[in-house]
Amino acid sequence: MLAGPSAGQFVLVDEYLAYLADRNYSPKTVRSYGYDLLAFCRWLATEDVSLGEVTTETLLKFLHACREAKVPGRRAGPNVVTLSGRRIDRYAATTINRRLAAISGLFTFVTMRDPESINPVPKGREARWRVAGERSGMLAHTIRRPKNRSSLRLREPRRLPKALSQTQAAELLASFHTWRDRAIAGLMLYCGLRSAEVLGLNVADADIGGRWASVLGKGDRQRRVPLDADVASVIQVYLLAERPESTEQRLFLVAKGPNRGRPLTAAGLRTIFRYHRAVSGITAGHSHALRHTFGTALAEAGVDLAVMQALLGHAHVDTTARYIHLAPAHVKAEFDAARSRIRAQQ
């Protein structure tokens, strides 16, 4: 809920956030939308504009203000830019588009309650198909029709996931000494689990004998992931020899300190990887980089795209398709074979 002297003018935002919670949206999504709408309401207060007076022209001014605003706490001059030329003290296009999505959802909520009201967020053309198989219907069992995107959206750079090399992954794993930390890293590197999925595992979710793990992913979508034999062995040793005695159902618990026996938190997991990045010298050794390494290994092995999607727990196949472009060995082999055929014809 919004708080402060001007909060009474924006009760509609509180009602919208409650509506999202009632629809079983992720608490993280509701929290992110709340901060995005907080920034919008603060700007409206400075402009002396109420929510009922918002027009498309108002949104254009707000987006311009977002592009010109500086990120709080980030010190950088006008000469400090990324390789793409963007100043690092400015908001990224993805952040601004997320704010626009929150605002669009808010006014869609308004039109749902009052069909005669006008939505100031203009609708753009239907989003393009991103994967060739989607248009042909070959992957119709894994796709949904794309939604209309607002014409106010900014262009976003399409960055490929950054994976670790085999040497980097081996050096990072070698720095883990406890069975718990080895099991966590193994689940990410050899099973492709996200950080939140690893932290959300219960003891009953890990079938050591059958080598399966029941994983609760984004959007409360559950999937079964095969456990690597070595990872299953590490988890078993952790359960037998290292896991503190506790009534907690979570698989991974805090091992030392005043919180011993309580579930490991996201902040604790970040601390673990921060420490091992410093010890191993692998600066790119973030937890999600291990998952990207797993996806890249599947792509280089020629695993079917639908199988990769199931293993990684992606809701849409275009997210999985990014890993196809991250398989340099496979791409180079196809390129060399094509060049050989071309030379043979000349």
N, C-alpha and C positions, 0 to 999 in steps of 0.2 A: 504494500500500500504506500501511496505517496504521503509524505508528511511535510509540514512546514506551513508558513503563513498563507501561502497561495494554494494549498492542497485542496481547499474547498471548491476551487474553480475547476478542478480536474477529477471530480469523483468518477466520471465516466471511465477513466483509466483504471481505477480500482475495480470497477465492475467488469471491465474487459479482462483483466488479469485473473479475477475470480472465475470468469467464464472459461479461460484457458485451463485453469486448474481443474475445473469440473469436467472438462473434456479429456482429462488424464494426460495432459501435456507434461513433459519432463519438467521437474522443478528447476533444472538448470535453464531450460528454454524460457520458462516463465520469468525467472530472475533476469535473464539477459534482455528479454523484451521490456521488463520493468525499468531497467536502467536506460534502455534506448528511448522509451517514452518519457522518462524523467528528463533526459537531455532535451527532448522536443518541447516538453512543457516549460522547462526553464527558459528556453529561447522564446516561446510564445509569451511568457510573462514579461520578458525584457522588451518585446515588441508591442506589448499591450494588446494582444490578440487572443480571443477566446477560442475554444475548440469548435464552437458553432460557426465561427467566422472564417475558418480555414478554407482556403481555395487552392487551386492548382498553382496560382502565382505565389501564394504563401509557401507552399512546399518547395517551389523552385528557389525562393530566397533562403529557406532553411537548408537545403542541400548545398547551396553556395556557401553559407556560413559554416557548414560542416567541412567543406573542402578547404576553407581558409583557416579554420581553427587549428590551434596547436594542441598536441596531446599533453595533458598535464603531467608534469614530472619528467618529461623527456627533453633534455637539454641538447639542442643542436642548432647550429646556425644555418643560414640559407645555402651555404656551400657544402653541407653534409647531405649527400644524396645517395640513393641506391644505384646499382648498375643500370637500372631502367630509367634513371633520372628523377625519381620521386624523392622529395624531401622526407627524411625519416621522422621529422617532428610533426608530420601531418597524419590525419586519419587515412587508413587504407580504404580502397574502394569496397572491399568486403564488409568493413564496419559500417560504412555509409549505407550500403545496400541492405544490411540487416536492420538498420534504423528505419529505412523506408519500408521494409517488410513488416515491421512492428506497427508503423503508422497505418499502412494499408490494411492490416488485420483489424486495427482499431476501428477504422471507418467502415470496413465490411461488417463488423459487429453492429455498428450504428444502423446501417441500411437493413440488416437482418431484423432489428427491432422496429424500425420505421421504414418500410419500403419506399415511402415518398421522399425520404431524404436523399441528398446527392452526395455521392462519393467523390471527394476532390482528387483522389489518386487515379490518374488516367490509366486505362488498360492498354497494353501494347499488343503486338501480334503474338500468336502462339509460339511458344518456345520451339526451336528447331530440334529435330531428332539429332542426337549426338553420335549414335552408333549405327553403322549401315544395317546391321542385323535387325535393328528395331523397325526400320522402314519396311523391310522385306517380310517381317513377321516370323523370322526364324527363331527369335527369342521372345515370342509373344507371351510365354508363360512367366517371364521375369520382369515385364515392363508395365508401365502405366503411361497413359497419354500425357504429354507435357502440358503444363498449365500456362495460361496467359501471363506474361511478365509485363510489369509496368514499363512504359516508355521513359520513365524518369530514372530507371536503373543506370548505374555507371558501368562501363566496361571493366570487367575483372580479368587480370592476367591469369592464364591457365598454367599453373605451375605443376610440374610432375613431382610425385613423392620422392624424397631423398632417402636412398637406401645405403646401408653400409656395405663395404667390400667384405669378402670372406676373411681377410686378414684383420680388418677393424673389428668385425664381429667376434672373432676368436680372441683378440686381445681384450676386448671389453668383458667377455664372459670369463676370461681367466682371472679378472680382478675380483669376481664374486667368490667369497669364501664360505658363506653360510649356506646351508641347504635351502633355507627359505628364499634367499635372494637368487640362488641358482634356479630354483623352481619357477620363480616369477619371470626371470629373464628367459628361461626355456619355453614357457607358455607363450611368450610374445614372439620369440624368434622362430620356434619350430611348430607352433600351433596358430600363430597369427592373432592372438587375443589383444584387445585394447586394454589400456590401463584400468579403466573402470570395470571392464569385464573380469579382469584378474582379481581386483579387489572385491568384487561381488560374488566370487565363488564361495560356496559352502563346502564343508567337508563331504557331504552326501553327493555333491555334484561331480566329484572326481571318482570315476569307476576305474580303479587301478588295474584290476584283473582283466576287464574287458577293454581297457585302454580307450575310454570315451570320457568326455567332459560335457556336461550340460551348461551352456553359457547363456546368460541373459544379456542381450545386446541392446543397441539403441532402439528406442520406441518400444521397449519391453518385448522385443522379438527374441524368442528362444530358439536356439539351434544346438545341435550335437556336433562336437568337434572331435575328431580322432586324436588321441594322445600319442605323441612320439614315445617310443619304448624307453629311451633314456630319460625323457622328462618324467614319465610315469614312475620310473625307479627313483628319481630324485625326490619326487613328491612323497613316495612311500617312506623313504629314509627320513624326510622332514617330519612326517606324521609320527613316526616311531621314536625318533631320537631327539628332536629339537623343538617341536611345537609345545608351547607352554600348556600346562593343564588349565583348562578354562571351560566354562559352560557356553561360551560363544560358539555359534554355528559357522562363522566365517572360517575359511581355510587358512588364510594368512593373518597372523597376529603379531602384535608388537612383542619383541623378545626381551627387551631390557627397559629399565627405567620405571617411573611411577605408573605408566600406562601398560605395563607388562600384562599380557593376556587379553588385551582389548584388540578389536579389529584394526588392521593397518589402514591408515587414511591416505588420501591422495597426496596430501602435503608430505606425509612420511615417505611415500614412494618417490616423490620428486627429490627429497633429500637423499635417498639411497642412490639414485642415478646421478645426482649432482656430485656426490662423493666419488663414485666410481669413474665418472668422466675425468675428474681431476687425477685420480690414481692411475688410470690407464692412459691418459693423454688423448683419448678419443673424444674430441670436443663435440662431434656430431652424434655421440652415443646417447641420444634421448630415448625414452621408453618407446615412443611411437616409431622411431627409426627402426627398431627391431621388427615391428609389424610390417613396415614397408620392405624390409629385407626379405621377410617371408613371402610377401606378395610377388616381389621381383624374382625370387627363386622359383616360384610356381610358374611364372610366365616363361622363364628361360627353360624350364623343363617341358614346356609345351602342354601344360594342363589346360583342359577345356575351360572356356570362359565361364560357363554356367557353374562348373565345379568350383572354380576360384571364387565366384560370387557367394556360393553357399559356405565355403570355408571361412571367408573373410567377413561374412555377415553383412554384406552391402545390400541396401534396400533397392538400389538401382544399378543396372549393369554398366552404365557409363562410368561410374566410380571405379569399378573393377577394370574397365578397359584401359585406364591410365597406366596400369602396370605392364601392359603389352608394349608400350613405348619405352619401358625401363629395362628391357631385356637386351642389352647390347650384344651379348654373345649370339643370341638367336638372330637378331637383325643383321649382324655382320656376316653370319653364315649364309643367310638368304641373299645378301648383297653379293658376296663372293661367288655363290652359285650362279646368280643371274649374270654377273660379269663374265663368268666362264662360258656360259651358253652364248652370250653376245659375241665373244671373241671367236668361238667355234664357227659362228655363222659368217664371220667376215672373211 
